[in-house]
Amino acid sequence: MLKATVYVTIKQSVLDVQGTAVQGALHSMGFDEVDKVRIGKYLEVELNTDNRAAAEERLKAMCEKLLANTVIEDYRYELSE
């Protein structure tokens, strides 16, 4: 059994409207030191396999087909036992 941690974030070249809204809210609450906020997704996926290479191939497919919109989002993942 392998566990994957997947991080999906808006590409740096894409305007992060949610991040900008959160930054504005933090500023209005007195957190003026906040310079920039980027919003993303965090996912934990348990894979019923011990084959690390196969797991990485399947994770990449999952990310590119469903978990991330690769036009505007980047993704990365970490595998652990």
Summary of the structure (lengths in Angstrom):
residues: 81
radius of gyration: 16.1
end to end distance: 6.5
largest distance: 49.2
contacts: 190
relative contact order: 0.34
helix: 35%
strand: 31%
